[in-house]
Amino acid sequence: MTITATTHDAPPTLRLDATDRCDRCGAQAYVATAHAAALLLWCAHHYTAHEEALQEFLAIDERGRLAEDRLVGDAHA
């Protein structure tokens, strides 16, 4: 997870990267949820399967990057 400092008025932004893995299956994480002191990481598949129950804890949702990542991968093929 990359934490990027911003201006003094804004909180740091978080971005999941390839080293962040789903706590359920170990695939690349695209979603993070926060509850109490725990930050849980989810692959797109497992978050989508439990999305209704987890929506109130959503912290980061980068599932939109899946399409971007596929396009970048296709450009390098």
C-alpha positions in Angstrom: 0.0 0.0 0.0 1.4 3.4 -0.9 0.7 6.3 1.3 1.1 9.7 -0.4 1.4 12.9 1.6 -0.7 15.7 0.3 -1.1 19.3 1.5 -1.3 20.1 5.2 -5.1 20.5 5.0 -5.8 17.2 3.3 -5.2 13.7 4.8 -2.8 11.4 3.2 -4.2 9.3 0.3 -3.9 5.6 0.2 -3.4 3.5 -2.9 -3.3 -0.2 -3.2 -0.5 -1.7 -5.2 0.6 -5.1 -6.5 2.1 -6.0 -3.1 -1.3 -5.7 -1.3 -3.0 -9.1 -1.2 -6.5 -10.2 -0.5 -6.8 -11.4 3.1 -9.2 -14.2 2.0 -7.3 -15.8 -1.0 -4.0 -13.9 -1.6 -5.0 -12.4 -5.0 -4.1 -8.8 -5.7 -6.3 -6.5 -3.5 -8.3 -3.8 -5.1 -10.6 -2.9 -2.1 -9.8 -2.1 1.5 -12.4 -2.0 4.4 -11.8 -0.5 7.8 -13.6 -1.6 11.0 -12.4 -0.7 14.4 -8.6 -1.1 14.3 -8.6 -3.6 11.5 -7.9 -2.9 7.8 -9.0 -5.8 5.6 -7.9 -6.1 2.0 -10.1 -7.8 -0.6 -9.7 -8.9 -4.2 -12.4 -7.7 -6.5 -14.1 -11.2 -6.5 -14.4 -11.6 -2.7 -15.4 -8.0 -2.1 -18.1 -8.2 -4.7 -19.4 -11.5 -3.2 -19.8 -9.7 0.2 -20.3 -6.1 -0.9 -23.7 -5.5 0.6 -22.5 -6.5 4.1 -19.1 -4.6 3.8 -20.4 -1.4 2.1 -20.5 0.6 5.4 -16.8 -0.2 6.1 -15.5 0.7 2.6 -12.3 2.7 2.8 -10.7 2.2 -0.7 -12.3 0.9 -3.9 -10.0 0.6 -6.8 -11.9 -2.1 -8.8 -12.0 0.4 -11.7 -8.3 -0.2 -12.1 -9.0 -3.7 -13.2 -9.9 -2.5 -16.7 -6.9 -0.1 -16.8 -4.6 -2.9 -15.7 -5.9 -5.1 -18.5 -5.4 -2.4 -21.1 -1.8 -1.9 -20.0 -1.2 -5.6 -20.1 -2.6 -5.8 -23.6 -0.3 -3.0 -24.7 2.7 -5.0 -23.6 1.7 -8.2 -25.2 
